[in-house]
Amino acid sequence: MNSRERILGRVRRALADVPADKTPIARDYLREHGERTVAETVELLAENLADYRALVHRTDEDGLAGLIAALLEKRGSASVLVPPGLDERWLAATGVPRVADRAESTPGELDRVDSVVTACAVAIAETGTIVLDGSPDQGRRRITLVPDHHVCVVRVPEQVVSSVPQGLARLDPARPLTWISGPSATSDIELDRVEGVHGPRTLEVVLLSGA
């Protein structure tokens, strides 16, 4: 018997004489705060992303490849990590060497990658949150946690929802979900902000319209 089993056993014994409460849990909370048009929801997402210090860009299908190439060039990226299912057209305008998303990649190898480009599963306007679910165009969770620069493409308006409940309704809880609200940052007891502790220091979000 391991520690987990011992602890759960103690919990079960402590609750053995407690009658089961089968009262239904009320789930009458608001699913959205206020009424917004689609355009207003996208604008709220952009505002909250910027408030979290993410860099927000806008383009359409025709301009996407050129924009991604410009972002990688401005960053000075010498390598870019690419999920296996990423649309090849997104990187058609850049000659930056590509690194495949491989199960055997070590943390050290991932740390030497300059940038990563992914799609997303859903974006939540009210919280400025991007959610990845490990789909082929997003790759393994660690590829967006180790490299220092993440370019994430969000299709608008179809991948944008207003609230967290609406976002949860689109997600599969069995998938490896990564919730991103701005670049990685934390503060110590003196409130000194440190970025890049548990994720990229630079998050660039591309709002892709006309998809």
N, C-alpha and C positions, 0 to 999 in steps of 0.2 A: 504494500500500500504506500503510495507516495503522499507528499504533503497536501496536494490538491484534494485527493480522496479523503484524507483525514479531516480536513477542514469542512468539506461538504457533508461528511458523515456527522460532524458535530452540529452543523446547521439543521440537518434533517431531524436529529434527535431532539434538538431544542424546540423545533416546530411541530413535533409529533402530536401534541395535544391541542394544537391551535386549529379551530375549525376553518375550513377553506372558505374564502370570501369569493363568491361567484357573481358579485355585483358587476354589471357591465361598466366599463370605463367610458365616461363621457368624452367624446372627441368632437365637441362643438366649437372648437377654437376657430378663429378667423383663418381662412386659407390665403387671404391677401389683405394687405393694409391699404385701403383706398382703391379707387378705380382709376386705371391708367389705360391709355391707348397703347398699342404695340410700340409706336415710336417713343412714347414717354417711358415705357419699360426699358427699352434699349438705352435711352439717355441716362436713366437712373443707374443702370449697370455700369456705363462708362464713367459716370461721376464717382460711384463708389469704388471702382477699380483704381481710379486716379487718386482717390482719397487714401487708399492703401499703399500708394506709391508704386503701383504698377504703371507701366508705360502703355498707353492705349493708342492704337492705330486703326484707321478705317480704310477699306479698299473693297474692290469688287473682284470677280473671278479673273478679269483681264489684267488687273494690276497686282494680284497676289504674289506671283512668282518674283516680280521685280521688287516688291516691298520686302519680301523675306530675304532676297539677295542683298538689298541695301542694309537691312538690319544686321545681317551677319558680317558684312563688310565694315560697317560702322563699329561693330564690336571688336573687329580684328580677329574673328574666329578662324582658326586654322583647321578645325574639324567640327562636324555637326553630327549628332546622334539621330538616327532615323528609325522610327518604329516600322515594322514590316508591312503594315497596311496603309502607310501614309500615301496620299495621292502624289504620284511622281511628278505631276505638273507643278506642284508647289515649290519644288527645288530646281526647276528647269532652268532658271536664270542664274544660278550660282555654280561656281566650280569648286567650292569648298569641299574637301574630301569628306566622304560620308562614312560614318561608323554604324555598323549594324547593331540592333538590339539582340544580344546573345545571352542565353542563360548562364554561360560560363564566364561572362565578364566579371572581373574582380572590382571591388570598390576603387582600388588604385587606378585601374584602367578607365573607369567611368570618370574619375576625378580629373583625368588628363584631357577629357573631352571638353571643348570650349563651349559648345551650345547644343541644345536639343530643340527640335521642332515637333510639335504634336497637334492633334485635334483635341476635342473635348467631348464629354457626354452631355453636359448641360451647364448653363450659366445662370446664376441666381441674382437678380437685380437688387433686391432689397438688402442683401448682405455683401454684394460685390464678390461673390464666390464662384470659382470655376471648379467643376467636378470632373475628374477623370475616372474611368471604370475599367481600364486595362484592355479595352478593345484594340484590335490590330492597328488602328491609326493613332493609338495613344501609347501603346507599348507597356512594358513592365513598370510597376510603381517606382522602382529605384532609379530609372533613367531620368525622372523628373525631380529627383531628390538630391542626386549627387552633383551633376554638372551645375556650373555657377550661373548659367544663362538659359532661360526657358522662353521660347516663342510658342505661344498657344493660340490656335486659330479657332474662333467661335463663329459659327454660321448664324447670321441674324436675318430674320427674327426667330427662325424655327428652333434654335437651340437655347433661346433665352426665355426664362420664366420669371414671374414676379417674386415668388416667395419660396421659402424652404419646403413647406408642404407640397407645393406644386412640383418642386424639383425632385423630392423623394418619390412622388408618384411615377416619375419617369425612370427611376433607377432600379436596378436589380440588387437587392441587399446581399445576394450570394457572391457578387463580384467584388474584386479588390478596389474599393472606392478611395480616392484621394481627393480631399477637399482643400482647395487653395484659395486663401483670401489675401492676396498681395504677396510680395516677396517674403521669403523666410526672415523672421525677425524675432528677437526676444529682448528683454530688459532685465538687468540685475536689480538688487535692492536699492541701488542709487539711481535707478531709472536711466542708466546709460544704455542706449539702444545698440544692439549688435545684430548685424544682418548676415545671413548665410550660415547660420548654425545648423539648421536641419532642413536645408533646401536651398534653392538658388537665390542669390542676392538680387538678381535682376529678372523680373518677370515682364515680358512684353506680350500684350494681348492684342490680337488682330481681329477686329470685328468685320467679318466677311459678309457683304451684302450681295444680293442677287444670286445666291447659290441655288 
